[in-house]
Amino acid sequence: MRARGDPAAAAAAAAPHVSIILPVHNAEPWLNECLESVLQQDFEGSMELSVFNDASKDKSMTIIEKWKVKLEGSGIPVVIGGHASPSPRGVGYSKNQAIAQSSGSYLCFLDSDDVMMPQRVRLQLEAAAQHPTSIIGCQVRREPPDSTERYTRWINQLAADQLLTQVFTSNGPTVIMPTWFCSRAWFSHVGPFDEGGQGVPEDLLFFYNHLRKGGGVVRVDQSLLLYRYHPNAATHSVLETTIWTHRVRFLEERVLPHWAAFTIWNAGRQGRRLYRSLTAGTRRKVVAFCDVDENKIRKGFYCHEDSQERPKPRVPILHFRAARPPFVICVKLDLTGGAFEDNLRSLHLQEGRDFLHFS
């Protein structure tokens, strides 16, 4: 036990257990509701709010200063950093700065346009304590409710094992960034976020590094966040082609080296695009495309016209029942009225071992 008056002991006692990490850029329309949700947390341990203002030009700082008084009056210290450069430095930089100026043992990530439910910090901290090398997410409620119905269903309904098997899809991380909660020690082991700025999917790149280092993915199965959709969201600044390239490279790094041969499920545009995006060595492992479309199957094969190989590769197109696993599936889920899902279930395959979803 430290002697009374020991400065180190006093500092340890004063250090908050949880730091809420809040990057802010022109968030005036949503900040009051966001910060109110910090105040309303039912977590009874020590907690701080770490805000980094990324060159906001609206009244965000005025709102933050007002809430600093209110939050600190309720026992929640507020640390504020930022810069007033002509241009923002981006979400990755802002999150890194907010983390660097904070001191909690655990990090709770919050976007300035979202709203936490009162039990969020308490329930995610309980999960993080049990899973120290995992990113903890949660279910969400979308606002407006009908804005991204398929995506929201995917976020909320993935089974526990799918949190690791469906990491290659176009939906991105299987627990979404605004719901992330983890220990500072684990973040330091994996991080920091990429600071490339606008157009860089910093959450996806961090998530991939997390998986490379053996990290787990856990979801608290309660809706703990109001997740807002609007045209100004930072997500919209990242090009689909950028994300596609990262996804293909990650698939080639993590899975395809372990498969001697595989079939691409979808002889249409997305399946052919994946084939063309693979490295030459990986393309040679593609033994077939498969599909249900009789017109595609009747063609008999797909010829890669852009290939430098001679003769040019001709990949057979088969009915899915004639094809052999493992499959990389390039069919979007939840779009065919259940027909695709029924076909896949009929083959009695194991996700992760026999097939992976890529679309």
Residue pairs with C-beta under 8 A, 6 or more apart in sequence:
2 8
2 9
3 9
15 46
15 103
15 104
15 105
16 46
16 47
16 48
16 77
16 102
16 103
16 104
16 105
17 45
17 46
17 47
17 104
17 105
17 106
17 125
18 43
18 45
18 46
18 47
18 48
18 104
18 105
18 106
18 107
18 108
18 121
18 125
19 47
19 48
19 49
19 50
19 99
19 102
19 103
19 104
19 106
19 107
19 108
19 184
20 38
20 47
20 48
20 49
20 50
20 108
20 110
20 121
21 50
21 95
21 98
21 99
21 102
21 107
21 108
21 109
21 110
22 34
22 49
22 50
22 51
22 52
22 98
22 110
22 111
22 112
23 51
23 52
23 54
23 91
23 94
23 95
23 98
23 111
23 112
24 31
24 51
24 52
24 53
24 54
24 56
24 60
24 64
24 82
24 94
24 112
25 53
25 54
25 55
25 56
25 60
25 88
25 91
25 94
25 112
25 234
26 56
26 57
26 58
26 60
26 232
27 34
27 56
27 58
27 60
27 112
27 113
28 56
28 58
28 59
28 60
28 63
29 113
30 112
30 113
30 114
30 228
31 60
31 63
31 64
31 67
31 112
32 63
32 67
33 115
34 110
34 111
34 112
34 113
34 114
34 115
35 49
35 63
35 64
35 67
35 71
36 115
37 115
37 116
37 117
37 118
38 49
38 67
38 71
38 76
38 110
38 116
39 67
39 70
39 71
39 74
39 76
40 116
40 118
41 47
41 116
41 118
41 119
41 120
41 121
41 122
42 118
42 119
42 122
43 121
43 122
43 125
44 122
45 125
47 76
47 104
47 121
48 76
48 77
48 78
48 79
48 102
48 103
48 104
49 71
49 76
49 77
49 78
49 79
50 78
50 79
50 81
50 98
50 99
50 101
50 102
51 64
51 78
51 79
51 80
51 81
51 82
51 98
52 80
52 81
52 82
52 94
52 95
52 97
52 98
52 101
53 60
53 61
53 64
53 80
53 81
53 82
53 83
54 82
54 83
54 88
54 89
54 90
54 91
54 93
54 94
55 82
55 83
55 84
55 85
55 86
55 87
55 88
55 89
56 82
60 112
61 82
64 78
64 80
65 80
67 78
68 78
68 80
71 77
71 78
72 78
79 101
79 102
81 97
81 98
81 101
83 89
88 94
88 197
88 198
89 195
89 197
90 195
90 196
90 197
90 198
90 200
90 202
91 193
91 202
91 234
92 192
92 193
92 194
92 195
92 196
92 197
92 200
92 202
93 193
93 195
93 197
95 109
95 193
95 202
96 191
96 192
96 193
96 195
99 107
99 184
99 187
99 191
99 192
104 184
105 183
105 184
105 185
106 125
106 128
106 181
106 182
106 183
106 184
107 180
107 181
107 182
107 183
107 184
107 187
108 120
108 121
108 124
108 125
108 180
108 181
109 177
109 178
109 179
109 180
109 181
110 116
110 178
111 177
111 178
113 228
113 230
113 233
114 178
114 225
114 226
114 227
114 228
115 225
115 226
115 228
116 224
116 225
116 226
117 222
117 223
117 224
117 225
117 226
119 222
119 224
120 138
120 224
120 225
121 181
123 138
123 220
123 222
123 224
124 136
124 138
124 181
124 220
124 224
125 181
127 134
127 136
127 181
127 218
127 220
128 134
128 136
128 181
128 182
128 183
131 216
131 218
132 183
132 185
132 186
133 186
133 214
133 215
133 216
134 182
134 186
134 215
134 216
134 217
134 218
135 173
135 175
135 180
135 181
135 182
135 207
135 210
135 215
135 216
135 217
135 218
136 175
136 180
136 181
136 182
136 218
136 219
136 220
137 174
137 175
137 176
137 179
137 180
137 181
137 217
137 218
137 219
137 220
138 175
138 179
138 219
138 220
138 221
138 222
138 223
138 224
138 225
139 155
139 156
139 219
139 220
139 221
139 222
139 223
139 224
140 152
140 155
140 156
140 176
140 178
140 179
140 223
140 224
140 225
140 226
140 227
141 223
141 225
141 226
141 227
142 148
142 149
142 152
142 227
142 228
142 229
143 226
143 227
143 228
143 229
144 229
147 229
148 229
150 333
150 334
150 335
151 171
152 227
153 334
154 171
154 333
154 334
155 171
155 175
155 176
156 223
158 166
158 174
158 219
160 218
160 219
161 351
161 352
162 174
162 351
163 174
163 175
163 217
163 218
163 219
164 174
164 211
164 216
164 217
164 352
165 351
165 352
165 356
165 357
166 174
166 356
166 357
167 173
167 174
167 207
167 208
167 211
167 217
167 250
168 247
168 250
168 251
168 255
168 356
168 357
168 358
169 247
169 357
169 358
169 359
170 240
170 243
170 244
170 247
170 359
172 201
172 203
172 204
172 207
172 243
173 203
173 204
173 207
174 217
174 219
175 217
175 218
175 219
176 203
176 227
177 203
178 225
178 227
179 224
179 225
179 227
186 215
189 213
190 206
190 209
190 210
190 213
190 215
191 206
191 209
193 202
193 203
193 205
193 206
194 200
194 202
194 205
194 206
195 202
196 202
198 234
198 237
199 237
199 238
199 239
199 242
200 238
200 242
201 238
201 242
201 243
201 246
204 243
204 246
205 246
208 246
208 250
211 217
211 254
244 277
245 277
247 358
248 274
248 277
248 278
251 328
251 356
251 358
252 278
252 279
252 282
255 356
256 262
256 278
256 282
256 285
259 285
259 326
260 285
261 285
261 286
261 287
262 285
262 286
262 287
262 325
262 326
262 327
262 328
263 286
263 287
263 288
263 289
263 290
263 318
263 323
263 324
263 325
263 326
263 327
263 328
264 271
264 274
264 275
264 286
264 288
264 289
264 290
264 327
264 328
264 330
265 271
265 289
265 290
265 291
265 320
265 323
265 327
265 328
265 329
265 330
265 331
265 355
266 289
266 290
266 291
266 329
266 330
266 331
266 359
267 289
267 290
267 291
267 293
267 296
267 297
267 299
267 302
267 317
268 291
268 293
268 296
268 330
270 330
270 331
270 332
270 359
271 289
271 291
271 330
272 289
272 302
273 330
274 328
274 330
274 358
275 283
275 286
275 289
275 302
275 304
275 315
276 304
276 306
278 286
280 309
283 304
283 307
283 313
284 313
286 315
287 315
287 316
287 324
288 315
288 316
288 317
288 318
288 323
288 324
289 296
289 302
289 315
289 316
289 317
289 318
290 317
290 318
290 319
290 320
290 322
290 323
290 327
291 297
291 317
291 318
291 319
291 320
292 319
292 320
292 343
296 317
297 317
297 318
297 319
299 317
300 316
300 317
301 314
301 315
301 316
301 317
302 314
302 315
302 317
303 312
303 313
303 314
303 315
304 312
304 313
304 315
305 312
307 313
320 343
320 347
321 347
325 347
325 349
325 354
325 355
326 353
326 354
326 355
326 356
327 349
327 354
327 355
327 356
328 355
328 356
328 358
329 344
329 355
329 356
329 357
329 358
329 359
330 358
330 359
331 340
331 359
332 359
333 340
333 341
333 357
333 359
334 341
344 355
347 354
349 355
351 357
